[in-house]
Every structure is written in C-alpha cells, then in structure tokens.
Amino acid sequence: MAHSMEWMRFRFQRQRTSGISETTPLLSSSSLNSPAKEKPISNNQRIIFPNNGKLAKDSERLMKDYVSNKIRTTKYTLINFLPKNVFEQFYRFANIYFLLLALLNWVPSIGVFHKEITMLPLIIVMSITAIKDGVEDYKRYRFDKRVNQAKTQVFDWKEKQYVEKCWKDVRVGDFVRLICNEIIPADMLLLNSTEPNGICHIETFNLDGETNLKQRLAVKGFANSNSEFEPKNFNGTIICENPNNDLNKFEGIVENSENKIGFNKDSLLLRGCTIRNTQVVVGIVVYAGHETKAMLNNNGPRYKRSKLERRMNINVLCCVSLMAVMCLVGALGHNIWVGTFTSWTPFEFPDNTGNLISATVSGLYMFLTMMILLQVFIPISLYVSIEFVKLGQIFFIHNDAEMYDEITNNRLQCRALNITEDLGQIQYIFSDKTGTLTENKMVFRRCTIMGTEFRHDESTKPLSTLKELDSHDEDGPLLQSTDSATNFQSSISHQRQKSIKSVQRPQSICSQQQVTGFESCKKSVMDCGNASCQTVSFSSPLEKDITPDEELLNRIQDAFVHTDSLTRLEAGTELESACIIDFFLALTLCNTVVVSTATQPRQRVLPSPLSKTSTNSQEKLQHRFQKLKLKGASSVSTPSQSGSDGPDSLCNKVSPACKISPTSSFGAESVTDDADSGSDLINNVCGNREAVKGIGREDHDITTETDEKTSTLEFCCKAESPDEAALVHAAHAYNFTLLSRTPDQVTVKLPQGDLLTFELLHTLAFDSTRKRMSVIVKHPLTKEIIMYTKGADSVIMDLLEEPAKEDEKWQRKIMNETQKYLDLYASHGLRTLCIAKKVLSDDEYEKWASLRHEAETSVNNREELILETALRLETNLKLLGATGIEDRLQDGVPDTIEALREAGILIWVLTGDKQETAVNIAYACKLLNSKDFIFTLNSGNQEACESLLDCILEEIKMSREVNCTTSKLTVNSDPTSSIFKPSFGLVIDGNTLSAVFRGNLQKKFLDLAKCCQSVLCCRFTPLQKSMVLKLVRDHLKVMTLAIGDGANDVSMIQAADVGIGIFGQEGMQAVMASDFAIPHFKHLKKLLLVHGHWCYTRLANMITYFFYKNVAYVNLLFWYQFFCGFTGSTMIDYWLMIFFNLLFTSLPPLMCGILDKDISAEMLLEFPELYGSSQQSMASNLCTFSITMLDAFYQSLVCFFVPYFTYRDSDIDVFTFGTPMNTLSLFTILAHLAIETKTWTWLHWVSMIGSIAFYILITLVYCANCVTCNHPSNPYWIMQRQMTDPLFYLVCLITPVLALLPRYLFRSLQGTVFASHVLKARQLDKLDREQHIQTIKHWKGLDITADDTSPLTDSEDQLPVENANHPCTMASNHDPQFISSNPAGIAKVQSSINTV
C-alpha cells in the first residue's frame, strides 16, 4: 500500500529537521529516501490460507511444509535412548579417560586386571546416570502425551461445522473455537469474540507465571459480537512474520480483494494461555507445535559451570600429569630391572619367530600397563557424588523456614542445580532498585498543579517513621494548606462530606485477600460467570490509604461550584479550576486500568444504563465545562485581567488563615507580593461558596439515584503497573472515579456525582524509548479532542510548547516552580511523573489519524512507523503538574546491604529512576554511608567525562598517600590504635556510561569502580544494565550476582554468573530467567552468607577429599612396583579394589558434603566477615590441594611400609600381605575424614561405622566363597585367618596413628597458635552463653581496652573491604564538580524515606 502525500511530507520534514531529541533507527536509515516504496513479500514472512474449502488447493500446496501441532519435548526414544545417552555421557572427559583405559586392558600384552572387572566402575557410573536421565525423560513423555491428546473444537469445512479434534491434529490455517477457561492449543490470530468490541481476556500464567489478565483485541472488521462468526465466509489471506521467540513482537496483515487490515501482538493468542471472562472466541492458527512462541522460548533448564567445577578440571589435569610421571617412572624402572638379567627374563616368552620384545617396546607396554594400574588416580565416582551432594544441599536450602514468606506462600526456588557453590564466592552484586530494594507498592504522596504544591501531610504521617526535614532556609517558603483550612468546613456541601467518608471506608474483599501461591491461583479458576475473588494486581491497602489535602479538595469543590454562581470571578481562578480538573482527569484517563467489581474481580465493569446522567444535570454539567473552557481560553489570551502577571495570581491565592510551609522553593519576597495581591480574590472565593451552597445541594439531589445505585458496588482496579494504580486511587480520593473502561470509551464519575463517558480514540502505550504514555479522548461535553500525557520529567519538560510572548513570564515561572518541586520530590526519595495535555483541532487529528492508520496497516517496519506517529503528536504539550509517589523500602534491606558490605561484597544498584531519588534511596538502604566520599559522574561529553575520571582517580591516589602517611605516624606514636581507610562511593548516570563506551574509557571507569565500595547507576536502560555487568565480569574476572524482579532485569540476570529473581509485583519474567528465586531481598543475606558459605565449603572439602583418598590408595600399588620389578602386579584382590571406592568409602564423604557445618548459621550472620573464607576460595586453592596431595603421599608410604617391615621376613603370600594393607588404608582414610569433619550428627556416625562394618562383612563373605577367583593366587579364607592374628590388629592400630599424626598436629596448630577467623568463630560456638556474649563484645570492640585489637577486622589482606563505621579522617575539601561528601546526608534521607 502506497503511503499518502501527507505521510511523505511528514517523513521529509522530520529528515530535514535538526535538533530532534528522540530518534528511531528508521529515521536514520536509507529507507527515508523512498518511503513510498512497498517491499515485496520476502522469505521472512509466512503466508497462511484459511482451511475453509475456498482455497483448498493453495492451502494444501503451500502449508504442507508447516509443522503440525504435535509436540515432543523428550530427548530420547526407545530406539535411540541407549546410543544417544552413552554418546552424551562421553562429553565428560573422565568417562572418555576410563573408557580408553578399559579398552587398553583388553590388549593381552598390557592387561592388568580381568577385562570385565575393568569395565565395571564405568558401567556402574554410566548406568546410574542413564537411569536418572531415562526416568526424567519418561516423565516428559507422559506430559507430552497428555497435552497432545487434549481436545479442542476445530472447523471442518467438509462437514461445515466445528468438530472435536486432538491438539496434535490441529494444523496451521485451522479455525479454532474456544470457550471460557479453555487453554489455547496453538498460536492463533483472534478473529472474533462474544465480548463487546472484540475483547478477549487471557491469563498467561502457564507462559510467564503472571496471574493478572491480559487484554487481546480481534482484528478490525471481524469484531462483531452480535452475530456468530462463520469461518466459511472468511476469504482473506494472512501474511505475518515467520516463527520467532519474541513474545513482544508480532505483526502482519489480513489481505483480500478489497483491502488490507493490519494487526499486531494485541491480536495474538499464545499457546498455553487460558481464556478468561470471555464466553466464546474464534481464531485462526498461525503457528503450531514447535513453531509457537511458547515452545521456541522453552529452552529447558539452565546449565552453567560453576567456578569450583572449573577449578576441579585443573586438579584433574594435575593428577593426570602426576600419574603420567609415575607411569614414566614405572616404565623406566621396568627397563632397568629387565636390564639386570644377563640373558632373557624368566617371565617373558619369545614370539612365533623366536625374537624377544625390545626394551623400548617393553617400556611402552609397561607405561600403558601402569596407566591401567593407576587409573583410580582420577576418581570416576566424583561426578556422580557431586550431583548427589548438590541435590541434598538444594533440598535443605529449599526447606529453610526462614526463607519462606507466609503472605505470598513463596519459598526459595532453585532453577539451576549445578551452581550452588557459587553462592559462596560472590564478589559483586548488581541489583535493581524498584521492586527489589523497594516494595514496588506505590503510594501517592505529593503533587503540584500549575506551580502550587499540595503536600498531603495527613497521608504521609501514618506511614512516616522519620521527621520531615525543615528546608525553610534552603528552599524558601511554600504556599500550603494547614489545619486552619477547617474554617471552610461550614461552606462544604453534604456531597463533599459524603465523598470524604467514602475514601476512608474499609477495604473491599478483593484488596484484603492475599496471594496464596500458584496452587491457589489454579484452584481459584471457576466458570466464567462465577469467578472467585483473587488479589488484584497492584491493589493494596497502601495505594488506597490516601487522605486528601484539604486545600486541594476545597479548590476542586470551587471548580464545580463557582461556575454556577451569579458572581463573576477573576479569570485566574477560572484557569486554575480548568487546570485542576484537567490534572485529575489525566490521572483518571491516562492509564490502562481495568475496573472490576469486588465480587467478581476478574470480570470487567462495562457501562450500564445506570451510568447515564439525568438531562437536567447533564445540561448544568455541560454549562460548567463550556464556561471553564471559555474562561480558560480568555485567561490565557489576556493574562493582565487577573490583576497580576505571575502564576501565583492564578493558583496560589493566600487566605489570612494559610500559613507558610518551610519547604517551599519560592522566595520570601514573591510570597509577600502574592499574598497582598491575592487576598481579595480568596475572600471572593469564600463568599461564592456560601452563595452557591444551594446549587451544590441541588446537583446532589439530581444525582442521588445514580449515586445510590453505583455506590452499592465496590470497585477493584487492575493495573499493569503499580504507578498507574496509585494515580487512579489518588484521583478517586478526590472523587474523580474511574468506573469503567472499554477499548473505545472510558466512564468517569466527577466529584459532584455526574458521570462522563469519554470516547477513547487512541492509546499510545508506554515504551522505554519514549518513556511516556498518552491517551487521546473526545470530551463528551465540549467535543474537544484532547491528548493527556504522563511520563518522566526528563522527557515531558523537553516537549512543552514555547510560551507566547504575552504570557511568557508566568509560563516560565510555572515550569521553573514545577521543576523545583520535582527536584524536591526526588531528594525525598519519591518517584516523579509529569502530567501534560494537548488540545487537537479536528483537522490536525484527522491528518494524524490517517498517518496512524497507514502505520498500523503497514507490512514493513510497522513498529518503527507507529513509533514515529507517536513522536510526531507528542509535542507542544501544556504542563498541568507533577506527582510524587512513594515506593518504600522492603523490610530488612538496610541490614542486608550492610551485612553484604561487611562480607566484602561490592554492591552496584542499577535503576532507571532520577539521580536524586536513587541517591536518597541509596542512603536509606545503607548502600551509601554518610561518612563515605561520594563521586558523582554526570557528563554526556566524552572529553569532559575523561577529564572527570582522571581527576577522581588522582584524588583517590592522593587520599591513599595521605592515609598511608597518617597510618605510619599513628602506628609510630600509638601502635595499638586502629587504622581506618576511608571508603568511596560512585554515582553515575546512563548518559555518562554511554560516553564511557563511546570514548573507550572502560579501563579508567573500572579503575575508579574498583576503588569504590558501592556504585549507584541512575537512568540506566535494561541494555545498559547488562552491558555494565558484562564489562565488570569480563575485565575484572570476578564472580557476579544479579538480582531483580521485573522483565527489564532479565538481560542483567542472564548475563551474571548467578542470577536471582524476586517474586515481585512485575510478573514472573525475572524469576523464570533466574538461577534462584527468593521472596524478598532480605533473604539474600542468609542465602549468601550462610547457605552459600556452607555449600562452597562442603563441596570444596569433599572434592579435595576424593582426590586425597584416591591418591593415597592407588599409591599403595605404586610403592609395590618397586618390589615386583615394575611388572604391574597387585597385592590386593581386584574385586576389593573396585569395591573400595564404589562402596566402602563413598557414603561418608557424601554425608559430609550434605550435612557438615564448619560454622553455625548464627555466627555467620553475626560476623559477615567470615564470608571471606569462601569468597577467596581458601578451601580449594592450589596451596590447599598441594598440601593434601603431599599428605596423601606420606600416608600411602606409612600404610605400605609399616605392613611391609612387619611381614618382611615371613612366608605369607601376596594377598595375605595386601589384605591387612587394604584394611588399615580404609581405617586411615575414614579417620582422615573424621578429623576434617566439623559437625557430627547421627548420620555421620552411621555412615562411618556402617562403612567399616560393611567392608568387614563383604570381605569375610568374599574370602569365604572365592575359591578360584584369582587363580593361581586366591583370597580364600585370608580375612578369616588375619582376624585371628593379634599382629593384624596391632598393625591396623599403629599404622593409622602414624599416618595421621602430621595431619592431626597440623590441625592442632591451626586451632591454637595460628587460629584463623573461621576457627575462632567455631570455638566461640562451643562456649557457654555468658562467655559467648562477652567474647562477641570483645571481638566487636564494645568493651575492649586500648591494648586489644579486633581479630575479625585486623586482617586487611584477607578482607578487602574496609570498615565504614570508623570516623573518617580524610580531608573533605574536594572539587564539588565531581565529588560530593555529605555527612548529614543520612539525616536528610531519614526524614523522607519510610522503611518498613
């Protein structure tokens, strides 16, 4: 379709216009040069013919290649299970290693063990894994079968009616009819709905976990609810995009011989969603089976490799290298031993030709033989053991009662099973703010209208726990209503009294009920006409707990009362009234809130005959709005009539009863002038209230019947965001009530009880590019076409119209005063929004609507064209006012952040909020400390940004030099005094980060960030969040954790080493993309400091122990080679060797890996610094591994040579020599584990004693029955004879003591002379309560003398984060351009931030 000339003119003008602040990729592309050309259908588009018999040939020919609706999520079939599973298991290096050794053992020249025995360990391990995989895949098969066999109604063009078919038989192009509460079988284009205007409501719980309803609209031209849709009459062809996994993008057209109709994602019904509140819908299938968006987004469980697993691979390589050296020693020793024979060796035989094997070949054979002999060097059972241990750890984390939220019935969820130990090694945390640190339950707190602020002190008092900061000296006075406003109560009509009472009434049922989890959401699904009551999104008592400002309530009353008065008022009051009404109409209309009743919260409220205003009342109402319209226009054109040229003469009239608030941004001089010039006007207004009291009562009588009928219903607001819900509730507090919303009209109840139904022409939804939303409505009385816009102040203030010369002064003043209040709100931690409007002429709207229609029906670049139309219209706005919304901190956030900082974790908070808001929230949650030195980077210019970075880095360098000198002087004068290093914080905005990336300043930025304990990033987009995380992760090589609660945090969560989602108010996208999910931010403290520390320590110790026990055991065979000519012989029975690792020593380390606790949870929470031991990998570093390997070699020497010297001159056989050695090795290895175990439970005792008993039992049974197992040497009755020999018991007692003596002495010295922080904390757990309390006080420095030092904070090398609680000694005479140090900042924050 060719674009119109108007569209071409608009695109050409935008191309030539310079200085546009907002652009899209399309504006800068080459397509601007030829906008009228329409691209042909390309390969990335899908053509769909309807299966209604009209185009049967085309449909069969084209759509035969489209996949069916049958799904299969299983990995295997009965035929390919065995080969495919085996192939997948050989991705592990260890399995390939053991397979090669098993195959080598089948070579006759180098075989050591029986061929079958060598295969046994590998078969057992792989069989266990295969069984586990098979059970999981069978569960998926049963689920697929149940889904594929589900029934739905599909139109059969041969039978000309809907027939019941299985889901798997649905094809692309089929017409499907669904009823209420039915699940959608495939991705369908909505063509018809029985609801008015083609509306359909769906629940996307199965897709993204959200229980709030989404609205979908039928394609234009098919939304006829009065008649049944007939598929046989559908004669269009659908052209849409090819299948993709983007849930937020879908566009195409329905084309027939007459016209083309465009559609977007609002008309797409996704597979897996549920039809709600709609009787019947009909759609045509566009994507089926594995091409649906839900299936394309189903990537299965996330797999990440933990840091410990990567380090374990290094340990494996070290063991392989060590084994290679030992094999080389064996090969060389064999050659040396063979060389001692003058002729041929007795045990070697010549081949068929009579030649003996050369020494080189013999050495090679012996090298391979030694590899088979020492194969247990690599623990084959380690990988399976790690999986079992992680499952046990996840079980205990999941069932931690302290991490369970009773209100929402949510507990911790683990969605990635293989990175639990990474929780103990986090170095950087990247956190969202809204909904993560705060509750994301917005409460309306303040507003400003036309430069006048209304503080709503009564609404703030019940929730405030801190005093308001007195800013009289800083900001000047503020015109504000006070308690003296009660003098006007005598003139307030009965209608207002009634409305005030209605605001304070008890909450409805729907707002009192709490979420009870996903199960309750499923159980609450009833039939369409009898939906059960559930919690409505963003509908909480906090949002509704709004006490109206008395002065603003009076002015609203005046706006509807004095227009009927016979007394002519000043023009300024008329303009004020118009602005106030427009402001609250914008709050009521500019949203996507759906209204439902309390008894049926999932059922939309539709306009009814009761919502019609009486004729008499409507005439009066029309008279009022026309009067306000005319007076407002005359006031703007002739501002001199008001008697003053400032905005205060229009809105800020001061009565003698008004007092001056100390927090205003007005100057004292201007207030005096305003008071003098406006006192007469206020008196006039008061007189008019008395004069028109009867008129207000008359209007009340006219609307009494409507009020009584509508007031009997309790209404619930279902909003897509908490901001919208807060603004709608705020408007309701002033009696501007949203009663119903449909796609084409909105009904509002005004303060006097009159009902207005606005025609909703267009809704320009919010997006991250525009950062605003707009609605275009037609006023039912004035017939004006008005656009109401709300959005971020940084955007709206740049889109305001240029004031005319005659009223430029007071317009500029209104803008300046509004901006001051916006900054004031942000400094108090409030979220700010600007409200604006624009009146469109009929001609202007018609031209724009034509462009909009062409953009919506465009085939190519549809989204970009729609965005351009919105950008074109949202200009030259008229500012109405601004709002301040409070988003309170979650419970426990300050304590959690403080503990994480003490643990040595660096915290970054990334938010899209204003800098002032984010900074004050950061102080309130203790991210920034009042004693910290805060660096602020605000520069979008590359050169200026580089200069600031250089200056700040130089400043830090100088401060460290000064601190170092001060430290030396202090130590020389008083060696016992404590030294404090100042901590730094950084604040940066999105524009500065863009300059950093453009100017390749990443290195300098990271150098600065490394010096800062906390970083606050403001005005960041979701893409910038992930960019800065990847920058830190890749360049600093650190462990990162990202935590968030919304869809805008998904990219950041997925980019981090560990991603954590919060069950918040913004859906389940973050949870579903995360590795772990927690109910609240405060649970992060225990998850990291306790469970993270435990998981890492347990697993690291278990892995080290597995390497130790294998090396210690297999070295017995190596030492034996020195006495058997390096022939690869063994002195231990093959079966006992196999069982040693698989059965006898496998259970005790598993118990320690799951249950061992080196420190109690109470101590880990009391001293967060202890987290540093796991954060710095003290349990699994190269030094620890090397010491353990040396100890294993020593213990193997003792375990071999003590029995050797004991039986050296005896005549025992080889198995009689090896069986005691095998037994005492078991005792030694288990006793080693007992020394390393920190916590003993009955399970530990059972596993230890049970392993020994099981070994003795199996050995006795085996030796009693194995007569010819290893011919010619057989283990028959060997164990029985050994147990009758006292020397056997003496050897088994002395040898483990000698072997473990160095380990025991080492641990004893560690616990006494060289005690670490962890050992001291462990010793503290063993003290009685009184000593425990006194020692904690001593450690924390609460009652220590000057000679004492804190053992938990004196090690600066191990704990990189300095203690921020000491007095700061650094000079604070910094350049204010890039450094801000605010010691009193925390007091200011506490005066404006309410914490739970």
Disulfide bonds with the S-S distance in Angstrom:
Cys510-Cys716 1.87
Cys1266-Cys1269 1.57
